Structure formats: structure tokens, C-alpha cells
Amino acid sequence: MKKLKAKLIGFATVVAFGISIIFPMKSNAQKDTTNTKNDKMKINISSSIVSDYVAKGYVLGKGPHKQDYVGINKNNFTTFFWSDYDFKDKYLREIDLGIKYSKKINDQLSSSLAFIYMNYPKGDDDKVLSFNLIRKGKINSKLSLINFFKDKEIPNGILLEGELSKKIFGKNDFTMGAKIKGVCTNNFYGDYGFSNVTPGIDFRYSGKKLNFEGFMKYQFGFIPDPKMLPPAKNQFYAGVKFSKRF
């Protein structure tokens, strides 16, 4: 019964996402004027505190974590650094280095391709190639195909992620939104099938010097006995983030 319920929830998520992507777009394709040769270099830094480290459907770390990001953008390219520090076990759990190419297709549709090297001080590193397709509208949608390149002992794995989001409130510099995300695994660390469906709400305040963001999510996990990773179980988690752009 639980497996059937998990499959139904996962199927409904994918169907809802597919409808949002297939729905006809009103605007015609236009030239991409967002990024030009005259664009200046932009730097984005942020620091987050999260209640638990939850990613790709798995609870990778219990207890508070600090996650920092630095991104440098020029034209269509962004190079970035991301790290996760575990307050409970007192060590740097993950360090990511990546480069991303983004392209605006039209007023509503954009895409990106990224390569990320994920370093785990206490584990085997990941090399990741990620393709994202993003559509903006009354309901925003994002589809991601993520390939993890492993070694001989751990096979390569693929994740397919779908996300729907909608702004539900906005006034002056404050906005609030709702979103739902589903992840399907294909030999990801030996796991197959839907790993999770995660609904949540988030908010953002855009200040003159700093931006403040927060979120609350609840993960419904569907892989109770994964081959290598911690269980993809039901988990509430939340976080706050401060960010600044230069």
C-alpha cells in the first residue's frame, strides 16, 4: 500500500510538471538581450543556516548545517563555489566547484548546462553534469537532468528532477511563494525509482544592502533502504539565508 501511494504521488507530480511545460507559451522567441559583451562582472555571495542537510531526496546530515556560496558571473558564464559545514559533527562535509553556461531562449524559457566537482573530505568525490530547462509564467517550472560520474566501484547514476513554483504574495520588497519538487533516480548510488516529493514555502526580503530569505519544506521519502546513502525518509527541514550582489 505504501509503495502504491508513493508511485501515485510521484506520478501526479510528473504529470503536473509535464502539463505546465507543454502548455502553449504566448510570447514568440526573441533575441537574447540579457547578456551582451558590455555586461559587467557580477559577484553573488550568500550564507545559509539549515536545520538539516537534505538533498536529492536523502537526509545527508542531521542537525544544523552552514552552507556558503560565492558565484562570479560574466556574460552567460558563472563560476561558483559552495560548501557545507556540519555543526553537529564539526567538519566540512562537502565542497563544490563548478562552472555554468546559461542561455535565454525567449521571454519565458531559458536553459543552463553546468559541470560541478563535488569534494567530500570523508567520502568519494562526484563529478556532475547538469542540464536545466526553466520556464517562467503564472506557474514557474524547472526540469533538471543530472548525471553523476563515479568510479568502477560505484556506477554512474542519473537524477531527473521536476519542480513547480508560484508566487502567492508580494508587497514592496517582500515576496512569498509555494513550490513542490519531485526526484526520480536511475542507478543513483544503486537506487532506482522516485526518491521523494517535497512541498514547501519560501519568502524573500530584498533590502538595500542585504537580501534575506527563508524556507520551510517537508520531504516525503520513498526509498527506505537505499544501497549506499542514508534513508530517503519523511523529514521536515527549514533554513534562512543572507545574500549580497556586487
N, C-alpha and C positions, 0 to 999 in steps of 0.2 A: 504493500500500500504506500509506504514512504517513497519507494523508488518510482512508482507511478505518479505520485504527487510531484516529485522532483522533475520528472520528464515533462509533465503538463505545464508546470511553471516556466521551465526553460523554453519549451516550445512556444508558449504565449509571448515570452519576451522577444524571441527571434522574429515571430510573426509581426508583432507591433513595430519592431525596428524596421523590418522589410517594407511595411506599408508606408512608413514615414519617408524612406529613401525613394520608393517608387513613385510616390505622389508627385504629379506634374509640377514643375517649377514655373513660376510666372515670368521671371526675367530671362532674357537671352544672354548668351555668352558675350562677355565684353573683354576688352584688353585689360591686363593686369597692371594697374597704375599704382598699386600699393607699394611695390618695391622698385626703385629706379637707381640709376648709377649715382644719383645725388643723395641717396639715403645716407644718413649719418650712422655711425656705430652706436648701438644701444646696449645698455647693460641692465640686467634684471637680477636682483638678489632677493632671497626670501629665507625665512627661518620659521619652522613649524614645530609645535609640540603636539603629539598624538597620543591617545590613551593606549593604543596597541598598534603594532606593525602588522597590518592586514593588506595583502597584495595578491592579485590574481586568484582570489578565492581562498587563499590559505592564510592561517594565522601564524605568521612567521616569527612574531615576538610578542609575548605578553608583557603588560605594564607599559609605562610611559617611554616614548622614544623622541629624540630630537632629530629633525630632518632638515637639512640645509641645501640650498640651490643657488648656483651662480650661472647665468646664461649671458653670452655675448652674441649679439645679432648684427649682421651686416648684410644688407640686401635680402636675399632669400635664404641665407645660411645662418645657422645658430650652432655654436659650440657651447657645451654645458657640462657642469659638474654637479653631482648630487651625492649626499651622504646620509647615512642613518646611524645614530648613536643610541645604544641600548642603556638606559639609566639603571635598569634592574641588574643586569649582568655586568655593567660598567665596561663596555668595549664598543669599538666601532664595528658595527655589523656588516655594513655594505658601503662601497664607494663606486659610483658610476661616472664614467667619462663618455661623452657622446658628441656626435655631430648630426645635424638635421637640415634637410633641404625642404622648404615649404613653397607651395605654388598655389596661387589663387586661380581657380578655373573660371568662375563667374561671380556674380554678386552673392550667390548663396552657397556655392560649392568650392571647397578647397581640399588640397591633399598635402601629405608630407611623407618623406622617407627618411628614416633615421638609423644610424648604426650606433650601438651602445656597448661599451665594455664594462661589465659588472664584476667588480672585485669583491670577494668575500674573504676577509682575513682568516676565518676559521672554516673555509669550505672551498669547493671547486668553483672557479670563475665561470661566468657566462659571457658569450658573445651573441649579441642580439641584433636582428634586422627587423625593423618595424615599419609597416605601411599603414597610413591612416587616411581615411576619407571622411570629411566633415561637411555637414550640411546645416546651414542656418535658416531658421524660419520660425513659425509660431511654436513649433516643437523642434528643437535642435537635435541632431542625431550624429553619431560618430561610430564608424566601423573600423576596427583595427585588426590586422593580420600580423602576428608576431611570431618570428621563427627563432628558436634558441639553438645555437650550435654548440654541441657538447663534445666530449672526448669518446674514446672507444668504450669505456665502462658505462657511460650514461648516453643513451641515444638522443639524437636531435628531437626536439619537440615543437609543437605549434599550438598557439593560442588564438582563438577567434573571439574578439570582444565586441559587444554591441552596447551602445549607451544612448538613452533618450533623456533630454533635459528641457525644462521650461521655466521661464521667469514667471514667478507668481506674485511678486510685489516689487515696486520700485518707487522711490521718492527721494529727490535730490541726489545725494551721493550714496544712498543705501539701497541695495537690491537683495532680494531673496529668491531662491529657486528650488525646484524639486528635480530629482533625477533617479533613474533606475539603470542598472548595469548588469549584464549577464556575460558569463565567460564559458566557453566550450574548449575543452582540452583534447589534444590529439597526441598521445605519447609524450605529454609534458611530464618529465621525470617519471615516466612509466604509467601515468594516469590517462584515462580516457573518459569522455562524456562531459556533461555540464558540471562545472565545479561550484558555481554559485549564481544566485541572483541577489543583487544588493540595491535596495531603495534607500534614498536619503534626502536630506535637505541641506542647503548651504546658504550662506549670506556673505555679503561683501560691503565694506565701507571704504570708499575712496577718499582719502584725506589729501591735504595739500603736500604733506611731506612723506607720509606713510600710508599704505593700504592695509586694512585689517580684514581677514577672512576667517570663517569658521564653518564647520560641518558636523553633522550627526548622521550616521549610517547604521543599518542593520543588515548583516550578511546572513543569507540562508545558504548554508553549505551543503553540498550533495556528495562529497567524497569522504566518507567517514574513515576509510582505511587506505590512505594513499601509499604508494610504493616506497617513497623516499622522504617526502615533505611532511610537515605537521598536518593534522587533520583539517579539512575544509569544513569546519563546523559552523553552527549558528553563533554569531558574535556581534554584539553592539560595540561600536567604537566612535570616537569623536576627536576633533582636533581644532587648533587655532593656528593662524599663520600671519606673520607680518612681512610685507614686501615693499620694495622700493625700486623704481626705474630711473635710470640716468640717461 
